Amino acid sequence: MNEKIDQIRLLLTTLENELENDQEKEFSNNFSALELPNIVSSIVDFLHPLLTPNQLAVYWYIFNKSIIKTGTQYTRTSTSEMSRYVAKSGTKQVEDLSSKLISNAISFLKEKEIISIVGDTTRDGTLYKVCIPDEIPICKELMKAQILEDPQSINLETELDFYNVAENRLKIFERDGYKCHYCNKQLTRFSSSLDHIQPVSKGGDNSFSNLITACLHCNSERGNKPVMDYVISRSERKQTTLFEE
């Protein structure tokens, strides 16, 4: 019995590592250090107002160990490590964070899906994934509210380039809720792509109204097909598959 349990644990660990590696590759393949200013800006705008100084100190420590230093969303750390290095006061004008305060901050960050535990705890600590605002539910709500309150943040003039300009691309993703227009898959900033409703080869432009969010698979599969032709063919294939099943 114990041998079977050990085999199951080994299988789960293998599957977990494969998932981790796939997610890490997805992030690193799409991540550019040039995006860091935009990411940091969105953290300041949408995450800072929601966190206490202790929670911010823990978040920035994990963010620094993962995204800034390795270009991935994953890092191992422990409460004891963070109690040594998080928010240390060289002048002793403020108190260092205790293990209890750090544990409380981690619990809050996990509860709000700002960080998550994605692996077992080892001697090197616990494996964490750090999320950025466009992946965090409470931040996404603030982003949507800002768009509704400030209509000028979405400029529909056709001369603006919403395809090549990074900050404009994000407006399309935010408008569509980071979901693929074709398969409705939930995406992130690193797995989203833009698809032209009217292809550029057929006279389409990079305007706000001519772009939609799509996953890489649907974007590639559609190619230059008219949107409705692709949607219909995709629906027919799905119905055929369901019928065969």
DAWOQUI-V453947 format. One record per residue. N is the residue number from 1. SS is DSSP state (H for helix, E for strand, C for the rest). PHI is phi in whole degrees, -180 to 180 (none if undefined). Layout:
n:N ss:SS phi:PHI
n:N ss:SS phi:PHI
This chain:
n:1 ss:C phi:none
n:2 ss:H phi:-62
n:3 ss:H phi:-65
n:4 ss:H phi:-66
n:5 ss:H phi:-62
n:6 ss:H phi:-63
n:7 ss:H phi:-66
n:8 ss:H phi:-64
n:9 ss:H phi:-61
n:10 ss:H phi:-63
n:11 ss:H phi:-64
n:12 ss:H phi:-64
n:13 ss:H phi:-64
n:14 ss:H phi:-62
n:15 ss:H phi:-63
n:16 ss:H phi:-63
n:17 ss:H phi:-64
n:18 ss:H phi:-64
n:19 ss:H phi:-64
n:20 ss:H phi:-58
n:21 ss:H phi:-63
n:22 ss:H phi:-64
n:23 ss:H phi:-66
n:24 ss:H phi:-66
n:25 ss:H phi:-65
n:26 ss:H phi:-60
n:27 ss:H phi:-67
n:28 ss:H phi:-66
n:29 ss:H phi:-68
n:30 ss:H phi:-104
n:31 ss:C phi:-85
n:32 ss:C phi:-128
n:33 ss:H phi:-59
n:34 ss:H phi:-67
n:35 ss:H phi:-84
n:36 ss:H phi:-55
n:37 ss:H phi:-57
n:38 ss:H phi:-67
n:39 ss:H phi:-64
n:40 ss:H phi:-62
n:41 ss:H phi:-61
n:42 ss:H phi:-68
n:43 ss:H phi:-65
n:44 ss:H phi:-63
n:45 ss:H phi:-74
n:46 ss:H phi:-114
n:47 ss:C phi:-104
n:48 ss:H phi:-52
n:49 ss:H phi:-64
n:50 ss:H phi:-99
n:51 ss:C phi:-116
n:52 ss:C phi:-81
n:53 ss:H phi:-56
n:54 ss:H phi:-64
n:55 ss:H phi:-65
n:56 ss:H phi:-64
n:57 ss:H phi:-61
n:58 ss:H phi:-67
n:59 ss:H phi:-60
n:60 ss:H phi:-66
n:61 ss:H phi:-64
n:62 ss:H phi:-68
n:63 ss:H phi:-60
n:64 ss:H phi:-66
n:65 ss:H phi:-69
n:66 ss:H phi:-102
n:67 ss:H phi:-63
n:68 ss:H phi:-71
n:69 ss:H phi:-87
n:70 ss:H phi:-121
n:71 ss:C phi:74
n:72 ss:C phi:-124
n:73 ss:C phi:-95
n:74 ss:E phi:-121
n:75 ss:E phi:-160
n:76 ss:E phi:-102
n:77 ss:E phi:-157
n:78 ss:C phi:-133
n:79 ss:H phi:-61
n:80 ss:H phi:-66
n:81 ss:H phi:-64
n:82 ss:H phi:-67
n:83 ss:H phi:-67
n:84 ss:H phi:-85
n:85 ss:H phi:-119
n:86 ss:C phi:-84
n:87 ss:C phi:52
n:88 ss:C phi:-76
n:89 ss:C phi:-106
n:90 ss:C phi:-68
n:91 ss:C phi:-93
n:92 ss:C phi:63
n:93 ss:C phi:-78
n:94 ss:C phi:-130
n:95 ss:C phi:-77
n:96 ss:C phi:-69
n:97 ss:C phi:-75
n:98 ss:C phi:-83
n:99 ss:H phi:-60
n:100 ss:H phi:-66
n:101 ss:H phi:-64
n:102 ss:H phi:-66
n:103 ss:H phi:-62
n:104 ss:H phi:-64
n:105 ss:H phi:-65
n:106 ss:H phi:-62
n:107 ss:H phi:-60
n:108 ss:H phi:-67
n:109 ss:H phi:-63
n:110 ss:H phi:-68
n:111 ss:H phi:-60
n:112 ss:C phi:-91
n:113 ss:C phi:61
n:114 ss:C phi:-89
n:115 ss:E phi:-133
n:116 ss:E phi:-147
n:117 ss:E phi:-88
n:118 ss:E phi:-122
n:119 ss:E phi:-161
n:120 ss:E phi:-70
n:121 ss:E phi:-87
n:122 ss:E phi:-122
n:123 ss:C phi:-64
n:124 ss:C phi:-88
n:125 ss:E phi:116
n:126 ss:E phi:-97
n:127 ss:E phi:-84
n:128 ss:E phi:-112
n:129 ss:E phi:-112
n:130 ss:E phi:-101
n:131 ss:C phi:-103
n:132 ss:C phi:-110
n:133 ss:H phi:-50
n:134 ss:H phi:-75
n:135 ss:H phi:-110
n:136 ss:C phi:-98
n:137 ss:H phi:-50
n:138 ss:H phi:-68
n:139 ss:H phi:-76
n:140 ss:H phi:-61
n:141 ss:H phi:-65
n:142 ss:H phi:-65
n:143 ss:H phi:-62
n:144 ss:H phi:-64
n:145 ss:H phi:-63
n:146 ss:H phi:-65
n:147 ss:H phi:-63
n:148 ss:H phi:-69
n:149 ss:H phi:-80
n:150 ss:C phi:-127
n:151 ss:H phi:-61
n:152 ss:H phi:-69
n:153 ss:H phi:-72
n:154 ss:C phi:-116
n:155 ss:C phi:-101
n:156 ss:C phi:-90
n:157 ss:C phi:-64
n:158 ss:C phi:-67
n:159 ss:C phi:-76
n:160 ss:C phi:-76
n:161 ss:C phi:-97
n:162 ss:C phi:-97
n:163 ss:C phi:-101
n:164 ss:C phi:-93
n:165 ss:C phi:-90
n:166 ss:H phi:-56
n:167 ss:H phi:-66
n:168 ss:H phi:-78
n:169 ss:H phi:-58
n:170 ss:H phi:-62
n:171 ss:H phi:-65
n:172 ss:H phi:-68
n:173 ss:H phi:-60
n:174 ss:H phi:-66
n:175 ss:H phi:-59
n:176 ss:C phi:-91
n:177 ss:C phi:67
n:178 ss:C phi:55
n:179 ss:E phi:-122
n:180 ss:C phi:-66
n:181 ss:C phi:-64
n:182 ss:C phi:-95
n:183 ss:C phi:-109
n:184 ss:C phi:67
n:185 ss:C phi:-69
n:186 ss:E phi:-75
n:187 ss:C phi:-116
n:188 ss:C phi:-127
n:189 ss:C phi:-62
n:190 ss:C phi:-93
n:191 ss:C phi:-115
n:192 ss:E phi:-88
n:193 ss:E phi:-137
n:194 ss:E phi:-106
n:195 ss:E phi:-122
n:196 ss:E phi:-80
n:197 ss:C phi:-62
n:198 ss:C phi:-102
n:199 ss:C phi:-54
n:200 ss:H phi:-59
n:201 ss:H phi:-66
n:202 ss:H phi:-116
n:203 ss:C phi:97
n:204 ss:C phi:-73
n:205 ss:C phi:-122
n:206 ss:C phi:-101
n:207 ss:C phi:-77
n:208 ss:H phi:-57
n:209 ss:H phi:-82
n:210 ss:H phi:-103
n:211 ss:E phi:-123
n:212 ss:E phi:-136
n:213 ss:E phi:-80
n:214 ss:E phi:-146
n:215 ss:E phi:-74
n:216 ss:H phi:-62
n:217 ss:H phi:-65
n:218 ss:H phi:-65
n:219 ss:H phi:-61
n:220 ss:H phi:-69
n:221 ss:H phi:-67
n:222 ss:H phi:-69
n:223 ss:C phi:62
n:224 ss:C phi:-100
n:225 ss:C phi:-63
n:226 ss:C phi:-57
n:227 ss:H phi:-53
n:228 ss:H phi:-66
n:229 ss:H phi:-62
n:230 ss:H phi:-69
n:231 ss:H phi:-61
n:232 ss:H phi:-65
n:233 ss:H phi:-64
n:234 ss:H phi:-66
n:235 ss:H phi:-65
n:236 ss:H phi:-64
n:237 ss:H phi:-64
n:238 ss:H phi:-66
n:239 ss:H phi:-65
n:240 ss:H phi:-63
n:241 ss:H phi:-63
n:242 ss:H phi:-65
n:243 ss:H phi:-65
n:244 ss:H phi:-65
n:245 ss:C phi:-72
